[in-house]
Amino acid sequence: MKTESTQGDQDSGLAEGASSSEEMFDPATSEDDDIIPHTIRTDQERLSILEALIFVADEPLSVKTVAEVLKEDRDIIEPAIEELAKEFNQRNRGLQLREVGGGWQFATRPEYHEHVRAFLKSRPSAKLSLASLETLAVIAYKQPVTVPEILEIRGVQSPSAIKTLLDKKLIVAKGRKDTVGRPMMYGTSKEFLIQFGLKDLSELPSMEDFEDLAAGP
């Protein structure tokens, strides 16, 4: 999402009373000044700012990141986000604010997922193949797990599926297993949590529900 800039912003870079182009203000030299937010005056203003930041973030927004941006202590930001979530979720509308993958993100409510799926059916999507889906399920529930162990569970080779899941950043290498050949172990990533709307691995559904969720509309 792009932020708007105005001609006034650019004009503010001109030094007052400048007599030559050499005295023209250089935006690069004051970049830090431009991005320093004003002092937050009220608790309600803080909640509004938090809502805006979470909305424009490309991924779940962590308390640490918000604290750094607003230059406030985490002890102030954390309860403020929790208060925002409580206030926002009490509206009982189509969206909810929840903790996902180590940060906060707006998401559709579970009770409306069937309606959302009906809408998404008309849109192209990069679904996982059956082999990739089965491999991801094994990794999610058995991690950390090696390729030979996945082969033993699935009964078929999985090299292309592993590559697909790595390319999509749904899994990551978790080191080598201390056994013969020291095979690489794999586990799910933060991106996996984000894509499937999970706060952490303790929220993994049953294997059947997971496969249905991953299959999409």
NUPA-111471 format. One line per field, with one value per residue (C-alpha): x, y, z; residue number from 0. Coordinates in steps of 0.25 Angstrom, whole numbers, plus 2048, in hexadecimal, padded with zeros to 3 digits. Layout:
BEGIN
east: [X; ...]
north: [Y; ...]
up: [Z; ...]
num: [NUM; ...]
//
This chain:
BEGIN
east: [800; 806; 806; 802; 80C; 808; 80F; 80E; 817; 822; 821; 823; 831; 835; 83E; 837; 83D; 846; 84D; 852; 84F; 85A; 853; 847; 843; 848; 83D; 847; 84E; 841; 83B; 83B; 834; 829; 826; 826; 817; 811; 80F; 803; 7FA; 7EF; 7EC; 7E1; 7EB; 7F4; 7EA; 7E6; 7F5; 7F7; 7EA; 7F0; 7FE; 7F8; 7EF; 7FA; 804; 808; 809; 805; 80A; 812; 812; 821; 820; 815; 81D; 828; 820; 818; 825; 81D; 81F; 81A; 813; 80A; 808; 805; 7F9; 7F4; 7F4; 7EC; 7E2; 7E1; 7DE; 7D4; 7CD; 7CD; 7C9; 7BD; 7B7; 7B3; 7B5; 7BC; 7CA; 7D2; 7DF; 7E7; 7F5; 7FB; 80A; 810; 808; 7FA; 7F2; 7E4; 7DD; 7CF; 7C7; 7C6; 7B7; 7B7; 7C2; 7B8; 7B4; 7C2; 7C5; 7B9; 7BF; 7CD; 7C8; 7C7; 7D6; 7E2; 7EB; 7F8; 7F3; 7FD; 7FE; 7F9; 807; 80B; 7FF; 802; 810; 80D; 803; 80E; 818; 80E; 80A; 817; 821; 82D; 82D; 837; 834; 836; 82C; 822; 824; 822; 814; 80F; 815; 81A; 826; 824; 82F; 827; 81D; 828; 82D; 81F; 81D; 82A; 828; 81B; 822; 818; 823; 831; 83E; 83F; 84D; 853; 84E; 859; 858; 85F; 860; 85C; 84F; 849; 83D; 831; 827; 81C; 81F; 81A; 814; 80C; 806; 802; 7FC; 7F4; 7F0; 7F6; 7FC; 805; 806; 7FD; 7F2; 7F4; 7E6; 7E4; 7EB; 7DE; 7DA; 7E8; 7E8; 7DA; 7DF; 7EC; 7E4; 7DC; 7CF]
north: [800; 80D; 81A; 827; 833; 841; 84C; 853; 849; 84B; 85A; 859; 855; 862; 86A; 877; 883; 87A; 883; 877; 869; 864; 868; 85F; 856; 847; 83D; 832; 83A; 83B; 82E; 82A; 837; 834; 826; 82A; 829; 834; 831; 829; 832; 828; 819; 81A; 820; 814; 80A; 811; 811; 803; 7FF; 807; 800; 7F2; 7F5; 7F9; 7EF; 7E4; 7D9; 7D8; 7E4; 7E1; 7E9; 7EB; 7F1; 7FA; 7FF; 802; 80A; 812; 813; 80E; 803; 7F5; 7F6; 801; 7FB; 7ED; 7F0; 7FA; 7F0; 7E6; 7F1; 7F5; 7E6; 7E5; 7F2; 7EE; 7E0; 7E4; 7EA; 7DC; 7E0; 7D9; 7DB; 7D8; 7DC; 7D0; 7CC; 7C4; 7BF; 7C8; 7D5; 7DB; 7DA; 7DD; 7D0; 7CC; 7C5; 7B6; 7B6; 7BD; 7B4; 7AD; 7BA; 7BE; 7B1; 7B3; 7C0; 7BB; 7B0; 7B9; 7BE; 7B7; 7B1; 7AA; 79E; 793; 786; 77A; 775; 783; 783; 775; 779; 786; 77E; 774; 77F; 787; 77C; 774; 780; 780; 775; 770; 76C; 75D; 75E; 765; 75A; 750; 756; 75A; 74E; 756; 760; 76E; 776; 77F; 781; 786; 78F; 795; 797; 79E; 7A7; 7AB; 7AD; 7A4; 79C; 79E; 796; 792; 78D; 77F; 772; 76C; 75E; 757; 760; 76C; 76F; 77D; 77F; 788; 78F; 79A; 7A9; 7B6; 7B7; 7AA; 7B0; 7BC; 7B5; 7AC; 7B7; 7B0; 7B6; 7AB; 79C; 799; 79E; 793; 78D; 77E; 778; 777; 785; 78A; 783; 789; 797; 796; 791; 79E; 7A1]
up: [800; 7FC; 805; 7FE; 7FD; 7F9; 7F3; 800; 806; 7FB; 7FD; 80C; 808; 803; 80D; 810; 809; 800; 7F6; 7ED; 7E9; 7F1; 7FE; 7FA; 804; 802; 806; 808; 814; 81C; 819; 828; 82B; 821; 827; 836; 83A; 843; 852; 855; 85D; 862; 863; 859; 84F; 852; 84F; 842; 83E; 841; 839; 82D; 82E; 82F; 823; 81A; 81E; 814; 81F; 82D; 835; 842; 84E; 84D; 83F; 844; 850; 847; 83D; 848; 851; 85D; 867; 864; 872; 86C; 85E; 862; 86B; 861; 856; 85F; 862; 853; 850; 85B; 856; 848; 84A; 852; 846; 841; 832; 827; 82B; 838; 83D; 842; 845; 83A; 838; 842; 83F; 83D; 830; 82C; 827; 823; 82D; 82D; 82C; 81E; 818; 80F; 809; 807; 800; 7F7; 7F3; 7F1; 7E8; 7DC; 7DE; 7DA; 7E5; 7E6; 7ED; 7F2; 7EB; 7F2; 7F4; 7F9; 802; 808; 80A; 811; 81A; 81E; 821; 829; 832; 833; 833; 833; 829; 81E; 810; 812; 81E; 815; 80A; 815; 819; 80B; 804; 7F8; 7F5; 7F8; 7F2; 7E9; 7F4; 7FE; 7F3; 7F1; 800; 802; 7F6; 7FC; 809; 810; 816; 81B; 81E; 82C; 82C; 82A; 832; 83A; 833; 827; 81B; 824; 81B; 81C; 825; 821; 828; 825; 824; 82A; 81C; 81E; 82A; 823; 817; 820; 82A; 836; 842; 844; 842; 84E; 845; 83A; 837; 835; 829; 821; 824; 820; 813; 810; 814; 80C; 800; 7FF; 7F8]
num: [0; 1; 2; 3; 4; 5; 6; 7; 8; 9; 10; 11; 12; 13; 14; 15; 16; 17; 18; 19; 20; 21; 22; 23; 24; 25; 26; 27; 28; 29; 30; 31; 32; 33; 34; 35; 36; 37; 38; 39; 40; 41; 42; 43; 44; 45; 46; 47; 48; 49; 50; 51; 52; 53; 54; 55; 56; 57; 58; 59; 60; 61; 62; 63; 64; 65; 66; 67; 68; 69; 70; 71; 72; 73; 74; 75; 76; 77; 78; 79; 80; 81; 82; 83; 84; 85; 86; 87; 88; 89; 90; 91; 92; 93; 94; 95; 96; 97; 98; 99; 100; 101; 102; 103; 104; 105; 106; 107; 108; 109; 110; 111; 112; 113; 114; 115; 116; 117; 118; 119; 120; 121; 122; 123; 124; 125; 126; 127; 128; 129; 130; 131; 132; 133; 134; 135; 136; 137; 138; 139; 140; 141; 142; 143; 144; 145; 146; 147; 148; 149; 150; 151; 152; 153; 154; 155; 156; 157; 158; 159; 160; 161; 162; 163; 164; 165; 166; 167; 168; 169; 170; 171; 172; 173; 174; 175; 176; 177; 178; 179; 180; 181; 182; 183; 184; 185; 186; 187; 188; 189; 190; 191; 192; 193; 194; 195; 196; 197; 198; 199; 200; 201; 202; 203; 204; 205; 206; 207; 208; 209; 210; 211; 212; 213; 214; 215; 216]
//
